[in-house]
Amino acid sequence: MYRKETDAIMDVESYHLNFVTEEYGEDGILKKFGIKYPDNFNFGYDIIDKFAELEPDRRALWWVDLEGNEKLLTFGDLSRLSNKAANMFTDMGIKKGDCVMLVLKRHYQFWYALYALIKIGAIAIPATHLLTPKDFTYRFNAANVKAVIATHAGKVGQYIEEAEKLADHDIDCNFMVNGCRDGWIDFDEEIEKYPDTMERIDTKADELFLMYFTSGTTGYPKMAVHDHTIALAQIQTAKHWHKVDPNGIHLTISDTGWAKAAWGKIYGQIAMGTCNFVYDFDKFIPDNMLRIIEKYKITTLCAPPTMFRFFIAEGLEKYDLSSLKYCNIAGEALSAEVFNKWYEYTGLKLMEGFGQSESTCLIGNIIGMEPKPGSMGKPTPLYEVDLVDSEGNSVPPGVVGEIVVKGEYCKTPGLFRGYYKSKELTDKVWYDGYYHTGDTAKRDEDGYYWYVGRNDDVIKSSGYRIGPFEVESVLVTHPAVLECAVTGAPHPIRGEVVKATIVLAKGYEPSEELKVEIQNHVKRNTAPYKYPRVVEFVDELPKTVSGKIRRTEIRKHDFDGAKK
């Protein structure tokens, strides 16, 4: 399974053959990826500790902050520190099945705190530091959170304390890293009191260990829960989509509070033995990130398309990016312009992928495939993916359908175990032998998938079904457009028309002339019926706490206004 650069990697390969099987076609492209695992598989013991046994000095995590402070953790370090943290947690009363929230930004402590929770069988809930007291309160109540491990930075501690006063139960213990507050346990100081060895605690592969609050466009976030097999399923993500090099340095630009971190720097990449690079920053500044890539010679990189747009705008010619060997994108539409400009400068093709907090990479451009700019790629070998209509029938090429994954509920590695404590919500997406993603796409004659939008985001105008991403991906190629959201706006004749809500780039001012110019730009670059008949310039777009645009808020404002 691994490239055989070292004896240790060969030993780990032999060990992991019990877990993973692969099958390749004559073209060298992976056709099938299967997972075999023991009933008691646990990532903390069977990956972290195994690597520590075979090659304790292998680099696992390389952390750098804004001030240039660095910390390099080996697999031996992660094993010892996670043991110490596990002993500390159990001594504080945290046990198997307890829900523990981690609000740790990109701090290196996140990794061994998480692996410690995995070892004791607790359910980890990564969360963003951008949450408000109201957000924390909802999460504490919904998941019956027992303990919190949080950063000292900003107002996180204050907001958590405010939320705990409003919660319907007591939080048993609060840990804080990189500083402390009255009433909190100093994580960094307390952990040193505990031994760095421990006896294996009995856990099962099909037990819950990870929860993400999904930041949907409507309603309160749902709680997607996973069992231990997602950690193994992410090997496919790391090896066949990210193409990480066991002797390289991988950077996924994501806060640990988001599921994208689980995709990019917690499980699969660690299992592949690569060094995970972590840049602990607060605000994304393209120049800083490009200098980090240059200085630390990052070999594989994963980021959303927006960041690549900013990289290009910064001027790639100013940086030496020759260390990069492979680049991936996910999370939003990719324009051909960004794809081509990045390729022109670096010689690297941006390999797009698609998945959710509820899954690993479902669709992607994996190793050996030729990407089509703007396409998500093809179903990854771990899953049986299809597009279906409202009656559950598979749709032909060129027809929009919902992305579904064939599988047995709770029996498909990498797919979530449902929404925590909500059979009703789970049954809405798991039925008829499929997981229904709620996302729509088209499939071309070559089998490539093209994202259209969420089911509730699709615009129906004059008989057309128009996906917002199709229009947004064109809008962002106009130099005046920094950010945009495309929604349906009410119209007395057409029912709905396409509306573009736009944040302008620096140097541009709203005007009727600019509006017409942008509309014509869309007409020239996609089917004319998709052009935005309504254009509104705004200072900022409404977003969820995770940074996703709340199209539903824009729609509600427009439709409520039409009723008056």
C-alpha positions as CSV (number, residue, x, y, z in Angstrom):
1,M,0.0,0.0,0.0
2,Y,2.9,2.4,0.7
3,R,5.8,3.4,-1.4
4,K,8.7,1.4,-0.1
5,E,11.3,4.1,0.7
6,T,12.2,2.8,4.1
7,D,12.1,-0.5,6.0
8,A,9.6,1.0,8.4
9,I,7.2,1.9,5.6
10,M,7.5,-1.7,4.3
11,D,6.7,-3.0,7.8
12,V,3.7,-0.8,8.1
13,E,2.6,-1.8,4.6
14,S,2.7,-5.4,5.6
15,Y,0.7,-4.6,8.8
16,H,-2.0,-2.6,6.9
17,L,-2.6,-5.3,4.3
18,N,-5.0,-6.7,6.9
19,F,-7.0,-3.6,6.5
20,V,-6.8,-2.4,2.9
21,T,-7.1,-4.2,-0.5
22,E,-6.8,-2.5,-3.9
23,E,-7.4,-3.4,-7.5
24,Y,-6.0,-1.6,-10.5
25,G,-7.0,-1.7,-14.2
26,E,-4.6,-2.0,-17.1
27,D,-4.4,1.8,-17.3
28,G,-3.0,1.9,-13.8
29,I,-6.1,3.7,-12.4
30,L,-7.6,2.3,-9.2
31,K,-10.8,0.4,-9.9
32,K,-11.7,-0.9,-6.5
33,F,-10.7,-0.1,-2.9
34,G,-11.8,-2.3,-0.1
35,I,-11.3,-2.1,3.6
36,K,-10.8,-5.1,5.9
37,Y,-10.4,-4.4,9.6
38,P,-10.5,-6.2,12.9
39,D,-13.6,-5.8,15.1
40,N,-11.6,-3.8,17.6
41,F,-9.8,-1.4,15.2
42,N,-8.8,1.8,16.9
43,F,-6.8,4.5,15.1
44,G,-4.9,5.5,18.2
45,Y,-3.6,2.1,19.0
46,D,-3.4,0.5,15.5
47,I,-2.0,3.4,13.5
48,I,-0.3,5.9,15.9
49,D,1.1,3.5,18.3
50,K,2.1,1.0,15.5
51,F,4.0,3.7,13.7
52,A,5.7,4.7,17.0
53,E,6.7,1.1,17.5
54,L,8.1,0.7,14.0
55,E,9.7,4.1,13.4
56,P,9.3,6.4,16.4
57,D,11.5,9.2,14.9
58,R,9.5,9.5,11.7
59,R,8.1,13.0,11.3
60,A,4.3,13.2,11.8
61,L,3.4,16.8,12.5
62,W,5.3,20.0,11.7
63,W,3.7,23.1,13.3
64,V,4.5,26.7,12.7
65,D,2.7,29.8,14.0
66,L,2.5,33.5,12.9
67,E,5.6,34.4,15.0
68,G,7.7,31.7,13.4
69,N,7.7,29.4,16.4
70,E,8.0,25.8,15.4
71,K,7.3,22.4,16.8
72,L,8.1,19.1,15.2
73,L,6.2,16.0,16.6
74,T,7.3,12.5,15.6
75,F,5.1,9.4,15.7
76,G,6.8,8.5,18.9
77,D,5.8,11.9,20.3
78,L,2.2,11.5,19.3
79,S,2.0,8.1,20.9
80,R,3.5,9.2,24.2
81,L,1.5,12.5,24.4
82,S,-1.8,10.9,23.5
83,N,-1.1,8.3,26.2
84,K,-0.5,11.0,28.7
85,A,-3.6,12.9,27.6
86,A,-5.7,9.7,27.8
87,N,-4.5,9.0,31.3
88,M,-5.4,12.6,32.3
89,F,-8.8,12.5,30.7
90,T,-9.8,9.2,32.4
91,D,-8.5,10.5,35.7
92,M,-10.8,13.5,35.3
93,G,-13.8,11.1,34.8
94,I,-14.0,11.2,31.0
95,K,-15.0,7.7,29.8
96,K,-16.0,5.7,26.8
97,G,-19.1,7.2,25.0
98,D,-18.7,10.7,26.6
99,C,-18.9,13.6,24.2
100,V,-15.9,16.0,24.3
101,M,-15.7,19.2,22.3
102,L,-12.4,20.4,21.0
103,V,-12.1,24.1,20.0
104,L,-8.4,24.3,19.2
105,K,-8.0,26.2,16.0
106,R,-4.8,24.9,14.4
107,H,-2.9,24.3,17.6
108,Y,-0.7,21.2,17.7
109,Q,-2.3,20.0,20.9
110,F,-5.4,19.1,18.9
111,W,-3.8,16.0,17.4
112,Y,-2.7,14.3,20.6
113,A,-5.8,15.4,22.5
114,L,-8.0,13.9,19.7
115,Y,-6.0,10.6,19.5
116,A,-6.3,10.3,23.3
117,L,-10.1,10.6,23.1
118,I,-10.0,7.9,20.3
119,K,-8.0,5.6,22.6
120,I,-10.4,5.9,25.5
121,G,-13.5,5.5,23.3
122,A,-14.9,9.0,23.8
123,I,-16.8,10.9,21.1
124,A,-14.8,13.9,19.8
125,I,-16.6,17.0,18.6
126,P,-14.2,19.3,16.7
127,A,-15.6,22.8,16.6
128,T,-14.5,26.2,15.2
129,H,-13.3,29.0,17.5
130,L,-15.7,31.3,15.6
131,L,-18.8,30.1,17.5
132,T,-20.8,32.5,19.6
133,P,-22.3,31.7,23.1
134,K,-25.6,30.8,21.4
135,D,-23.8,28.4,19.1
136,F,-22.0,26.8,22.0
137,T,-25.2,26.5,24.0
138,Y,-27.0,24.7,21.3
139,R,-24.1,22.3,20.8
140,F,-23.7,21.6,24.5
141,N,-27.3,20.7,24.8
142,A,-27.8,18.8,21.6
143,A,-24.8,16.5,22.2
144,N,-24.8,16.5,26.0
145,V,-21.2,17.6,26.0
146,K,-19.3,16.5,29.1
147,A,-16.0,18.2,28.7
148,V,-14.4,21.0,26.6
149,I,-10.8,21.4,25.4
150,A,-10.4,25.0,24.2
151,T,-7.8,27.6,23.0
152,H,-6.9,30.5,25.2
153,A,-7.0,32.7,22.2
154,G,-9.6,35.4,21.7
155,K,-12.9,35.2,23.5
156,V,-13.4,31.5,23.2
157,G,-13.1,30.8,26.9
158,Q,-15.5,33.7,27.8
159,Y,-18.0,32.5,25.2
160,I,-17.9,29.0,26.5
161,E,-18.4,30.1,30.0
162,E,-21.4,32.2,29.0
163,A,-22.8,29.2,27.1
164,E,-22.3,26.8,30.1
165,K,-24.5,29.1,32.2
166,L,-27.3,28.7,29.7
167,A,-26.8,25.0,29.0
168,D,-29.4,22.5,30.4
169,H,-26.6,20.4,32.1
170,D,-23.3,21.0,33.8
171,I,-20.0,20.6,31.8
172,D,-17.9,18.4,34.1
173,C,-14.4,19.8,33.2
174,N,-12.9,22.5,31.0
175,F,-9.3,22.2,29.7
176,M,-7.4,25.2,28.1
177,V,-4.3,25.1,26.0
178,N,-1.7,27.9,25.5
179,G,-2.8,29.7,28.6
180,C,-5.5,29.4,31.3
181,R,-8.5,31.0,33.0
182,D,-9.9,30.8,36.5
183,G,-11.9,27.6,36.9
184,W,-10.2,25.9,33.9
185,I,-7.6,23.1,33.9
186,D,-4.3,24.1,32.3
187,F,-4.0,21.3,29.7
188,D,-0.3,21.9,29.0
189,E,0.6,21.9,32.7
190,E,-1.7,19.1,33.9
191,I,-0.7,16.6,31.2
192,E,2.9,16.5,32.4
193,K,1.7,14.9,35.7
194,Y,0.6,11.7,33.9
195,P,2.5,8.6,32.6
196,D,3.2,8.2,28.9
197,T,2.1,4.5,28.7
198,M,-1.3,2.9,29.1
199,E,-3.1,-0.3,28.8
200,R,-5.3,-0.7,25.7
201,I,-8.9,0.1,26.4
202,D,-11.4,-2.2,24.7
203,T,-13.2,-0.3,21.9
204,K,-15.0,-1.6,18.8
205,A,-14.6,-0.5,15.2
206,D,-18.4,0.1,14.9
207,E,-18.6,2.3,17.9
208,L,-19.1,6.1,17.6
209,F,-16.0,8.3,18.1
210,L,-16.4,11.4,15.9
211,M,-19.2,14.0,15.5
212,Y,-19.5,17.1,13.3
213,F,-22.2,19.7,13.4
214,T,-23.0,20.2,9.8
215,S,-23.4,23.9,8.8
216,G,-26.4,23.6,6.5
217,T,-28.1,26.5,4.7
218,T,-31.3,26.0,6.7
219,G,-32.2,25.2,10.3
220,Y,-30.0,24.3,13.2
221,P,-26.9,22.2,12.4
222,K,-27.3,18.5,12.3
223,M,-25.0,16.2,14.2
224,A,-23.3,13.7,11.8
225,V,-21.6,10.9,13.7
226,H,-19.0,8.4,12.5
227,D,-17.5,5.2,13.8
228,H,-13.9,4.2,13.8
229,T,-13.9,3.0,10.2
230,I,-13.9,6.5,8.7
231,A,-10.2,6.8,9.8
232,L,-9.4,3.8,7.5
233,A,-11.6,5.1,4.7
234,Q,-9.6,8.3,4.6
235,I,-6.6,6.3,3.4
236,Q,-8.2,6.4,0.0
237,T,-8.5,10.2,0.3
238,A,-4.9,10.6,1.2
239,K,-3.3,8.1,-1.1
240,H,-5.4,8.2,-4.3
241,W,-6.8,11.8,-4.2
242,H,-4.1,13.8,-2.3
243,K,-1.3,11.6,-3.6
244,V,0.7,12.2,-0.4
245,D,4.3,11.2,-0.4
246,P,5.3,9.2,2.8
247,N,8.6,11.1,2.7
248,G,7.0,14.4,1.7
249,I,5.2,17.3,3.5
250,H,1.5,17.7,3.1
251,L,-0.5,20.9,3.8
252,T,-4.3,21.0,3.9
253,I,-5.4,24.5,4.7
254,S,-8.2,24.0,7.1
255,D,-9.1,24.8,10.7
256,T,-9.4,21.7,12.9
257,G,-13.0,22.6,13.6
258,W,-14.1,21.5,10.1
259,A,-14.6,18.1,8.6
260,K,-12.1,19.1,5.9
261,A,-9.4,18.7,8.5
262,A,-10.5,15.1,8.9
263,W,-10.1,14.7,5.2
264,G,-6.8,16.4,5.0
265,K,-4.6,16.1,8.0
266,I,-5.8,13.8,10.8
267,Y,-6.3,10.2,9.6
268,G,-5.4,9.2,6.0
269,Q,-2.3,11.3,5.7
270,I,-1.0,10.1,9.1
271,A,-1.8,6.5,8.1
272,M,0.3,7.1,5.0
273,G,3.3,8.1,7.1
274,T,3.6,11.5,5.6
275,C,4.5,14.7,7.5
276,N,1.5,16.9,8.1
277,F,2.3,20.6,8.0
278,V,0.2,22.9,10.1
279,Y,0.4,26.7,9.7
280,D,-1.4,28.2,12.8
281,F,-2.8,31.5,11.5
282,D,-5.9,33.6,12.1
283,K,-6.5,35.4,8.8
284,F,-5.7,34.0,5.4
285,I,-3.1,36.2,3.7
286,P,-2.1,34.9,0.3
287,D,1.5,36.2,0.5
288,N,2.1,34.6,3.9
289,M,0.7,31.2,2.7
290,L,2.8,31.3,-0.5
291,R,5.9,32.1,1.5
292,I,5.2,29.2,3.9
293,I,4.8,26.8,0.9
294,E,8.1,28.1,-0.5
295,K,10.1,28.1,2.8
296,Y,9.0,24.7,4.0
297,K,9.0,23.0,0.6
298,I,5.5,21.7,0.8
299,T,5.1,18.8,-1.6
300,T,1.3,18.3,-1.7
301,L,-1.3,21.0,-1.1
302,C,-5.1,21.0,-0.7
303,A,-7.2,24.2,-0.5
304,P,-10.5,25.6,-1.8
305,P,-10.6,27.2,-5.2
306,T,-11.0,30.7,-3.7
307,M,-7.5,30.4,-2.2
308,F,-6.0,29.5,-5.5
309,R,-7.7,32.5,-7.0
310,F,-6.1,34.7,-4.4
311,F,-2.7,33.0,-4.9
312,I,-2.9,33.8,-8.6
313,A,-4.0,37.4,-7.9
314,E,-1.0,37.8,-5.6
315,G,1.4,37.0,-8.4
316,L,2.8,33.5,-8.6
317,E,6.0,34.7,-10.3
318,K,7.2,36.1,-7.0
319,Y,7.5,32.7,-5.3
320,D,9.4,29.5,-5.8
321,L,6.7,26.8,-5.7
322,S,8.9,24.1,-7.3
323,S,8.6,21.8,-4.3
324,L,4.9,21.2,-5.0
325,K,4.2,17.9,-6.7
326,Y,0.4,17.6,-6.5
327,C,-2.5,19.9,-5.7
328,N,-6.2,19.3,-4.8
329,I,-9.3,21.5,-4.4
330,A,-12.8,20.9,-2.9
331,G,-15.6,22.9,-1.4
332,E,-16.7,25.1,-4.3
333,A,-16.8,25.5,-8.0
334,L,-13.5,25.7,-9.9
335,S,-13.3,28.0,-12.9
336,A,-11.3,26.9,-16.0
337,E,-9.4,30.2,-15.7
338,V,-8.0,29.4,-12.3
339,F,-7.2,25.8,-13.4
340,N,-5.4,27.0,-16.5
341,K,-3.4,29.8,-14.8
342,W,-2.2,27.5,-12.0
343,Y,-1.2,24.9,-14.5
344,E,0.5,27.5,-16.7
345,Y,2.7,28.6,-13.8
346,T,3.3,25.4,-11.8
347,G,2.7,22.6,-14.3
348,L,0.2,21.1,-11.9
349,K,-3.4,20.3,-12.6
350,L,-5.8,21.0,-9.8
351,M,-7.5,17.7,-8.9
352,E,-11.1,18.4,-7.7
353,G,-13.0,16.2,-5.3
354,F,-16.5,16.1,-3.7
355,G,-17.7,14.8,-0.4
356,Q,-19.4,16.0,2.8
357,S,-19.1,16.0,6.6
358,E,-21.1,12.8,6.4
359,S,-18.5,11.0,4.2
360,T,-15.0,10.8,2.8
361,C,-14.2,11.6,-0.8
362,L,-17.2,10.3,-2.8
363,I,-16.3,11.7,-6.2
364,G,-12.9,12.9,-7.3
365,N,-10.1,13.1,-9.9
366,I,-7.8,10.5,-8.5
367,I,-4.3,9.5,-9.5
368,G,-4.1,8.6,-13.2
369,M,-7.2,10.5,-14.3
370,E,-7.2,13.4,-16.6
371,P,-9.2,16.2,-14.9
372,K,-11.8,18.3,-16.8
373,P,-11.7,21.8,-15.3
374,G,-14.9,22.3,-13.3
375,S,-15.7,18.6,-13.0
376,M,-15.7,16.9,-9.7
377,G,-14.3,13.8,-11.4
378,K,-15.7,10.3,-11.2
379,P,-16.9,8.2,-8.2
380,T,-14.0,7.0,-6.1
381,P,-13.4,3.3,-5.9
382,L,-14.7,2.9,-2.3
383,Y,-18.2,3.9,-3.2
384,E,-21.0,3.0,-5.6
385,V,-22.3,6.5,-6.6
386,D,-25.2,7.3,-8.9
387,L,-27.5,10.2,-10.0
388,V,-31.2,9.6,-9.5
389,D,-34.4,11.6,-10.2
390,S,-37.2,12.2,-7.7
391,E,-38.6,8.7,-8.2
392,G,-35.2,7.1,-7.5
393,N,-34.5,6.2,-11.1
394,S,-30.9,6.6,-12.5
395,V,-30.7,9.5,-14.9
396,P,-29.0,9.5,-18.3
397,P,-25.9,11.6,-19.2
398,G,-26.7,15.3,-19.3
399,V,-29.7,15.1,-16.9
400,V,-29.5,16.6,-13.5
401,G,-30.0,14.1,-10.6
402,E,-29.4,13.8,-6.9
403,I,-26.0,12.3,-5.9
404,V,-26.7,9.1,-4.0
405,V,-24.4,6.4,-2.6
406,K,-25.4,2.8,-2.6
407,G,-24.8,1.1,0.7
408,E,-26.1,-0.6,3.8
409,Y,-26.8,1.8,6.7
410,C,-24.1,1.6,9.3
411,K,-22.2,-1.0,7.2
412,T,-20.4,1.2,4.7
413,P,-16.9,2.3,5.9
414,G,-16.5,6.1,5.4
415,L,-20.2,6.9,5.5
416,F,-21.6,8.4,8.6
417,R,-23.7,6.4,11.1
418,G,-26.6,8.8,10.9
419,Y,-27.6,12.0,12.7
420,Y,-27.0,11.8,16.4
421,K,-30.2,11.1,18.4
422,S,-32.4,11.8,15.4
423,K,-33.9,8.8,13.6
424,E,-36.2,11.2,11.8
425,L,-33.4,13.2,10.2
426,T,-31.4,10.0,9.4
427,D,-34.4,8.4,7.7
428,K,-34.7,11.4,5.4
429,V,-31.4,10.7,3.9
430,W,-30.8,6.9,4.3
431,Y,-33.6,5.0,2.5
432,D,-34.1,2.5,-0.3
433,G,-30.5,1.2,0.1
434,Y,-29.0,4.6,-0.6
435,Y,-27.6,7.6,1.2
436,H,-29.1,10.7,-0.4
437,T,-26.6,13.5,-0.3
438,G,-29.0,16.3,-1.1
439,D,-26.6,17.6,-3.7
440,T,-27.3,17.5,-7.5
441,A,-25.0,17.0,-10.4
442,K,-24.9,16.1,-14.1
443,R,-22.9,13.3,-15.6
444,D,-21.3,13.6,-19.1
445,E,-20.8,10.8,-21.6
446,D,-17.3,10.1,-20.2
447,G,-18.7,9.5,-16.7
448,Y,-17.4,12.7,-15.2
449,Y,-19.7,14.5,-12.7
450,W,-20.5,18.2,-12.8
451,Y,-21.8,19.8,-9.7
452,V,-25.1,21.7,-10.0
453,G,-26.2,22.7,-6.5
454,R,-28.1,21.7,-3.4
455,N,-31.6,20.5,-3.9
456,D,-33.0,23.6,-2.3
457,D,-30.6,25.9,-4.1
458,V,-31.6,24.9,-7.7
459,I,-33.3,27.8,-9.5
460,K,-36.3,27.0,-11.6
461,S,-36.9,29.7,-14.2
462,S,-39.1,29.5,-17.3
463,G,-38.8,25.7,-17.3
464,Y,-35.0,25.7,-16.8
465,R,-33.2,24.2,-13.8
466,I,-30.2,26.4,-13.0
467,G,-27.6,25.5,-10.4
468,P,-26.0,28.5,-8.6
469,F,-22.5,27.1,-8.9
470,E,-22.8,27.0,-12.7
471,V,-23.3,30.8,-12.7
472,E,-21.0,31.6,-9.8
473,S,-18.1,29.8,-11.5
474,V,-18.5,32.2,-14.4
475,L,-19.1,35.3,-12.3
476,V,-15.8,34.9,-10.4
477,T,-13.8,35.0,-13.6
478,H,-14.8,38.7,-14.0
479,P,-12.1,40.9,-12.4
480,A,-14.6,43.0,-10.6
481,V,-16.1,40.1,-8.7
482,L,-14.5,39.2,-5.4
483,E,-17.3,37.1,-4.0
484,C,-20.8,36.2,-5.2
485,A,-23.9,34.3,-4.4
486,V,-26.5,33.2,-7.1
487,T,-30.1,32.7,-6.0
488,G,-33.6,32.7,-7.5
489,A,-35.5,35.9,-7.1
490,P,-39.3,36.1,-7.6
491,H,-40.6,37.2,-11.0
492,P,-44.3,37.6,-12.0
493,I,-43.9,35.9,-15.3
494,R,-40.9,33.6,-15.1
495,G,-41.6,32.4,-11.5
496,E,-38.0,33.0,-10.7
497,V,-35.1,34.7,-12.3
498,V,-31.4,34.4,-11.6
499,K,-30.0,36.9,-9.2
500,A,-26.4,37.6,-8.5
501,T,-25.4,39.2,-5.2
502,I,-21.9,40.5,-5.6
503,V,-19.1,41.8,-3.4
504,L,-16.8,43.9,-5.6
505,A,-13.0,43.7,-5.7
506,K,-10.9,46.7,-4.7
507,G,-10.9,49.4,-7.2
508,Y,-14.5,48.8,-8.5
509,E,-17.6,50.8,-7.7
510,P,-21.2,49.8,-8.2
511,S,-22.8,51.2,-11.4
512,E,-25.4,50.4,-14.0
513,E,-22.6,50.1,-16.6
514,L,-20.7,47.5,-14.5
515,K,-23.9,45.6,-13.9
516,V,-24.5,45.3,-17.7
517,E,-20.9,44.4,-18.2
518,I,-21.1,41.5,-15.7
519,Q,-24.4,40.3,-17.2
520,N,-22.8,40.2,-20.7
521,H,-19.8,38.4,-19.3
522,V,-22.0,35.6,-18.1
523,K,-23.9,35.5,-21.4
524,R,-20.6,35.1,-23.2
525,N,-19.3,32.4,-21.0
526,T,-22.3,30.1,-20.4
527,A,-25.8,29.5,-21.7
528,P,-27.5,32.9,-22.0
529,Y,-30.6,31.8,-20.1
530,K,-28.4,31.5,-17.0
531,Y,-27.3,35.1,-16.9
532,P,-28.4,37.1,-13.8
533,R,-31.3,39.3,-14.7
534,V,-31.0,40.9,-11.2
535,V,-27.6,42.1,-9.9
536,E,-27.2,43.5,-6.4
537,F,-23.9,44.9,-5.1
538,V,-23.3,44.5,-1.4
539,D,-20.4,45.0,1.1
540,E,-20.6,41.4,2.4
541,L,-22.5,38.2,1.9
542,P,-24.4,36.5,4.7
543,K,-22.6,33.3,5.8
544,T,-22.8,30.5,8.2
545,V,-20.2,30.3,11.0
546,S,-18.2,27.9,8.8
547,G,-18.0,30.5,6.0
548,K,-20.6,29.0,3.7
549,I,-22.8,31.5,1.9
550,R,-26.4,31.5,3.2
551,R,-28.2,31.7,0.0
552,T,-31.4,30.9,1.9
553,E,-31.1,34.2,3.7
554,I,-30.8,36.1,0.5
555,R,-33.8,34.2,-1.0
556,K,-35.9,34.8,2.1
557,H,-35.2,38.5,2.0
558,D,-36.2,38.7,-1.7
559,F,-39.3,36.7,-1.5
560,D,-40.5,38.4,1.7
561,G,-39.9,41.8,0.0
562,A,-42.0,40.6,-3.0
563,K,-45.0,39.9,-0.8
564,K,-45.1,43.5,0.5
